[in-house]
Amino acid sequence: MARVWIEDRATQRDYVAAMEKWRAAKKAGGKRAEPGRWRVRWYGPDGKPKALTCAKLPQAEKEQQALIQRLDKGTYRDPKQGKALVSEVAEQWFGSLRRPGERTKADYRELLDLYVLPKWGTWPVASIRWEDVSAWLTELCKTPGKRGRVLSPARIGKTHLVLSMVMKYAVKTGKISISPATDHELPQDDDDDDHVYLTHAQVADLVDAAGQHGPLLLVLAYCGIRWGEVSALKAGRVQLDARRLRIVQAYTRKRGGGVLLKDVKNHEKRSVPVLASLVPDLKPLVAGRGRDALVFVGKDGDVMGYGEFRSAVFDPAVKAAGLGDLGLTPHKLRHTAASLAIAAGADVKVVQQMLGHKSAAMTLDVYGHLFPERLDEVADALDIGRAAALAARTALAA
């Protein structure tokens, strides 16, 4: 058991002197609290002596028992660490980030400056309670954001994520024992991201309407890769003999203009299958070109910008194909790729790899409703196994 003891300061010189000053100040009308007579003492996990002064003995005994439990269970945190301001901890957390790309870090920085620090910056990390965070989330749902519009569920979720990561950093660095930002109910989008699932015939109509850019739409609709990934696809990574696309990099838009080449989202480098029927469409785009040449380029021969593609190619093709009422975007062709693959019998792990999701659970969260009900299939397989076992047993008995 951890050693935590209570010290009576009644006869200690510094306490006696402090009491004399307090009595004189009280007689003069002062309202300062009486000096604490009882001091709880202990040694922290670092071996250094610690102390906490209390005015009353029952309070000191309560603190003593709490400290013994935390020290024995390994949940002890130095009370002084919890006095660190959220603004200080947030900057330490942000400075420790190593994996996120430039765009992601910029998003974190924006949310910190717009929503997290204005609310929590001056709070000591140990003073934030779960109910404080819950009330803040409710406020975010009802109050217009910095741009004058009510925040979307996704924006609120990302803002909460940033606070959660700051609090997690505070836990890991010993400032608090439990994060107050966990287990909160977050708002959800009712429109399910307006998923659009095109049929094979609708994809064909869209590809025909796009003319020379048809192969790009075929890749988006049947390979399911993201816009940043397809715009960064290089000829050396189009493996037509093996019918694979090697997805290792992606372009992302920089704040203020321009693009940045980075690793794929979640650092999930992967190989994506290519339909045999797409090989003739892709072969002219890579034949005789250097390994580092971009497969799909803009009108100036450089990286194809998303805005340029939408306005000059995609939106006109959507309208010409008679699909203008579906709210279709290049990104939503990922939904089509997933739905067509699932309808063709692909299991969740195949769809996960194709789309580059971090986990199969994420794929099921988004597309689980598209997977066919397989309970009867399982029951039928069990019936076959049971019948075979019974037949074998009957044969042995005969």
N, C-alpha and C positions, 0 to 999 in steps of 0.2 A: 504494500500500500504506500502511496506517495506520502511524504512527510509535509504536512501543512499545519502550522501552529498559530495560536493567537497570543499576542503580547499585550499585557496591560501597561499602558504608558503613564499611569497615574503619578509615579514617583520619578519619572525621567525628566531631566533638566529642561530639555527643549519643550516638552509638553507643559511643564509648570510655567515656563516663561510665556508660552503661547496663550495659556489660560489667563495669566495676569493681563496681557495685552487685550485679550478678548473682553474681560470684565470691564477694563477701563473704557474700551470702545463702546460697550453696551451701555455703560453709565452715561456716556456722552451722546447716546441716541443712535449708535451704530446698529445695523441689522445683519452683520456678518454672522454666518453659522458658527456654532461652537466647534472648536478644534476636536478632531476625532481622538477618543481615548484608546480605542481598541485597534490594534494593527495586526492584520493577517499577513503571515510571512511564509514563504515557500521558495523552492529552487525550481526554475524552469527547466525544460528539456536541454537547454544550452548550458546548464550548470550554474547560471548566474542567479544571485539572490533577487527575489521580487518582494514587493510589499504593497498592501492596500489598506488604507486607514478608514475605519468606520466609526460613527458616532456612538452607536449602541451595540451592546454585546450580542443580542439576537441577530442583528444584521451581520456581524462578524462571523458568527457561527454558521449562518446560512451560506456566506461566501466561502467559508472553510470547506463545508461539505461539497459544494459545487466544484471547487477547485480539485478536491481529492478525486471526485468522479471523473472529471475531464482529464486529469493527469493519468489516472489508472487506465482509462479507455483510449488514450491517445488522441483525444479530441481537443486537447488544451490549445488555446491561443493566447498570446500575450495581450492583455487588455490595451496596452499602449499602441499596439499595431492597429487595432480597430479604430483608432482616432484619425488615421490617415484619411484625407479627403478623397472623394470619388474622382475629382479632377486629377489628383496626383496619380492614383492607381490607374486611371484610364490612360494617361500618357505613358505610364510604364508598360501597360498591356499593349498599346499601339506600337510602341517602340520595339516590342519583343516579337512582332509578327514577322515570320520568315517565309511562309508558304504562299499566302494570297498574292495574286498578281496585282499589277499597278491599278487596274480598274476596280478590283474588289477593295483594295485598300482605300482608294479614293471614295468609294461608296461608304465604307466604314467611317472615314473621316467626316464626311458630310453629315451622316446621321448622329455622330458624336456631337458635332458643333451645333446642329439645328435642334435636336430633341433631347439627347441624353444629358449633356453637360449643363444646359440651361436649367434643367429640372434638378439634377442630382449633384452637380459639381461641387457645391459647398457643403454637402452632407458628409459626415464621417461614415466610412463604409459599414461600421458595426451598428450604426443607428438606423439603417434601412430595414424595415420589416416587410414581410410578405404582403400584408394588407396595403402597405404604401405603394408597392409596385402594382398591385391589382387596381388600386384607385387611379394610378397614372395611366394604365392601359385603357380603363374606361374613359378617362379624359381624352386620350388620343383618338378614341373611336368617335367622340362627339364634337371635338373642337377642330375647326379648320387648321390645316397645317401652315407652314411658313409661306406657302405660295397661294394661300387663300382658299384652297379646296380641302374638302374632307379627305383624310388620308385613306388610301385603299387598304384592304386587309393585308395585302402583300407588303405594303410599306410599313404598316404597324408591326407585322411579323419580323421584318428585318430590323426595325428599330429595337424591338424587344431582344432580338438575337445579339445586337451589339452590347446592350446592357448586361445580358446573360454572360457574354464572354468576359466582360470587365469583372463581373462578380466572381466568375469561375477563377479568374486570375488572382483575385483577392483571397479566395479559398486556398489555392495552391501555394501562395506566398505567405500563408500563415496569418493573414490579417483578420479573417473571419472563419468560422467553422462550417457554416452552412450558407449557401447562396439563397437570397430572398427572391431570386428571379426565376426559380424553377417551378414546374407544375402549374403554370397559369393557362387559363382557357383563352385562346387567341381567336380573333374573328376569322371567318372563312369566306371565301368567294362563293356566292351562290350560283354563279354562271359556269362553274367547273372549267374556267379558262376558255369557254366557248369552243370546245374541241370540235374540229371539223374532220370527218372521215370520208374522203373521196372514194368512189368506186374505181375499178380499173378503167372503165369507159370514160369517167370524168377526168382521170389523169391523162388519158390519151388525148382528149379534147384540149386540155390545158397545154400539153406538150406541143400539139400541132399549132395552136395559136401563138406559141412563143417563137416559132420559126427556128433560127439558128441557135437560139438559147435553149431549145428543147432538151438536149442532153443534161444541162444543169438541173432542170426541173425533174428529170428522171432520177437523177442521183438523190435529190432531196426527197422525192416521193417514195422511192424504193429502198434507199440505204439509210434514211432517217438521220443523217448527220446534221449538225447545226450550221447556221449560216457562216459563222466565223470559221468553222472547220472546212466547209466546202470552198470558201474564198481563199483559204491557205493551202488547199490541196495541190501538191506538186506532182509533176509527171512521173518522177521516180517512185512515187508511192502508189501509183495505179498499177496493180499487178494483174494484168488481164489474163495471163495464162492460169494463174491460181484463182482468178475471179475474186480478188480482194482489193479493198482500199485500206491503206495503212493510215490511220488518223493519229497524228502525234502533235500537231500544232494548230493554232487558231488565231485569227485576227480579231481584235477587239477595238472598238472605237475609243479614242482618247478624249477626255474632257477638253474642250477648246478646239477640237478638230484633229483630223489625222487618225491613223490606225497604229496599233501596236501588235507585234507578233509575240505570242506567248504559248505556254503549254496548254493542252486542252483542259476543259473544265474538270475539276476534281483530280487532275493529273492522271486521268484514266485513258492512257494510250491504248489503242485497240485496233483490231482488224475487222472490217465490215464486209459482209458478203455482197457480191455483185451478181445480179441476174445474168444468166448466159445471154438472154435476149438484149441486154444492154451493152454487151461487149462491142458489137458493130458500131454503136453510137459513140462510144468512148475512144475507140481505136484511132480515129483521125485526129483526136485532140492531143494525143501523146506521141504519135508516131514521129520519129525523127527529132524529137525535142529533148533538150538537156534535162537531166534528172531534177534540177532545181527550178525548172520553168513552171510557172503557175498554169494549171489546167484551164481555169476560167478567169478571164481578165476583163477589165473595163474597156471603154472605148479608147482610152489613151494607152492601152497595152499594159497598164499597171494593175494593182489590186482593184477588184471590182467593189465599189462602195455599195452598201446596203441601200442607201437612198437613191442612188443612180439606178440600181437594179429594179427597185420598186416602181419608180416613176416611169422609166423608159421601157421596161420589159414586163415585169410581173403583173402590175395592175392592169395594163392594157390587155394582156393575155387572159387574165381572169374574166374581164368584161366580155372579150370576144368569145370565150368558151361558154358564156351563159352562166357563170358561177358567181356573179357579182353580189348576190344576196346572201352569200354564206359567211361573209366576214373573213375570207381566206387571207392568210399571210404566208410568207415563205417559212416561218417557224412552224406554222400549223401543219405543214406537210409532214413534219415528224409524226404527228398524230395519225396521218394517213399511212405512213410507213409501218407504224406499230400495229394499226388495226388490220392491215392487209397481211402482215406477217402472222399475227395471231389467228386470223381466219384460215391461213394456210397450214396451221398446225404447229407453229413455233412455240416452244415452251418459254417460261418466264426468264430463264437464264439467257437464252438466245436473244430475246428482245432486249434484256438489260445490256448485254454486250454491244448489240447493234446501236442502241441509243446512247451508250456511254453513261448510264446511270450509276451512281455510287454503289447501289445495292439492289438486290432483287425486290426487297421490301418497298423501295421507292417506286419501282416499276409497277408493282401490284397496287400501290396507293393510287397511281395515275390511271392504269389501264386494267385493273383487276376485273372490272365489270365486263370487259370484252372477252375474257377467257371463258370457254364453254364449261357448262356444268358437267363434271365428270364422275358424279357419284354412281350413276348407273353403270358406267364403264368399269369402275372399281368393283362393284357388286358382281357384274358378269364375269370378271376375271377370277374373283374368289369362287364363284360357282364352278368354273372350269377346274380350278385346283381341287375343290372339295370333291367333285365328281370323280376325278382321276384317283384321288386317295381312297375313296370308298370302293371303287372298282378293283383297285389293287388289293384292298383288304378282303374283298369277297373272293377274289381269285386265290388268295393264300388259304382262306378257310376251306375252299373246295379241294 
